[in-house]
Amino acid sequence: MSKPSTKKIPLAHNDDYKGWLSTLKKRFMQTRMQAAVKVNQELLQFYWQLGEQIIEKQQNSTWGDGFLTQLSQDLIHEFPDIKGFSLRNLKYIRQWVQFWQGAPAIGQQAVAQLCQIPWGHNIAIMSKCPNVAEAHFYLASTLQHGWSRNVLIHQIESGLYQREGKAITNFEQTLPPLQSDLAQQSLKDPYVFDFLSLTDNYNERELEKDLVKHITQFLLELGAGFAYMGQQVPVPVGDKDFYLDLLFYHTRLSCYVVIELKTIDFEPEHAGKLNFYINAVDAQLKKDSDQPTVGLLLCRKKDKLVAEYALKGIETPIGVSEYQLTQALPDNLKASLPSIEEIEAEFAKDMAKELGGEHE
């Protein structure tokens, strides 16, 4: 009778070992990211206190105009490997505190929020936002969505603050209050599809295909929560097959979102067609746990009053927005919901700049 083999499986091929190693790697990555976040917070708290003291010294001392230059030279001499003490960065620190101190009753909670995002994000917000209200919007959005600096800058330059929640809708009449408010804030007007390259005489199918081709940028512009389900999704009704231009599921709203594309100006009959599609999705795809399906009509232009009249009396929730095909989007734009690895890399890059590299 033969004995069972006692040959050991190499650890590199041992499932138990590989499972434990995978868990260990994830824990270390999370620990390293948490450490980077903590270092970032401590550094920015130091920056805030330094900025307050610089402002106070410049207001109350007689040290003259060369104060910041001398301070920069002395700190760099003492800490030669840390470029965060360059004259340019000291000016940024002073500007940062002055900008936010312009807000009424800036408190420790607000300062703590500023210290939760990287320094490069803070510079972008204060440099590109004309007032504290708009800056606070982008601060809160960055904290909520984990935007990289490239995404943050794009959102500011595309005017998200002015566009979010501006679509014409009937949500107030067709959705419960909490759902209505959240749905309203989930839509924009206009949408900026500046990442598309279309001919002058493009049609709706070309627009649809190009949006799907650039799905990462499209999802970024739609906003957090949109999950792509498909294009030209068939919905049979009676003896006919109908096709939805684009179908999404919104994870925060817990509902399907039907997007209808129009390459012409808004017409009242467009709302009726979208209403039909929404009813079909509610009947065939919506589960009991889902909220009512929402429709979004995207058109070249709309007359506000015509759109409001067209939506009046329709019992399904519909929004109407314009879209634009203008500016140029950065090639290195990332997704709006980065992975842990991407967040870690972003923090590491920013921290490296703080501790060992010059700010751009």
Buried (B, 14 or more C-beta within 10 A) or exposed (E): EEEEEEEEEEEEEEEEEEEEEEEEEEEEEEEEBEEBBEBBBEBBBEBBEBBBEBBEEBEEEEEEEEBBEEBBEEBBEEEEEBBBBBBEBBEBBBBBBBBBEEBEEBEEEBBEBBBBBBBBBBBBBBBBBEEBEBBBBBBEBBBEBBBBBBBBBBBBBBEBBEBBEBBBBBBEEBBEEEBBBBBBBBBBBBBBBBBBEBEEEBEBEBBBBBBBEBEEBBBBBBBBBBEBBEBEBEBEEEEEEBEBBBBBBBEEBBBBBBBBBBBEEBBEEBBEBBBBBBBBBBEEBBEEEBBBBBBBBBBBEBEEEBBBEBBEEBEBBBBBBBBEBEEEBEEEBBBBBBEEEBBBBBBBBBBEBBBEBEBE
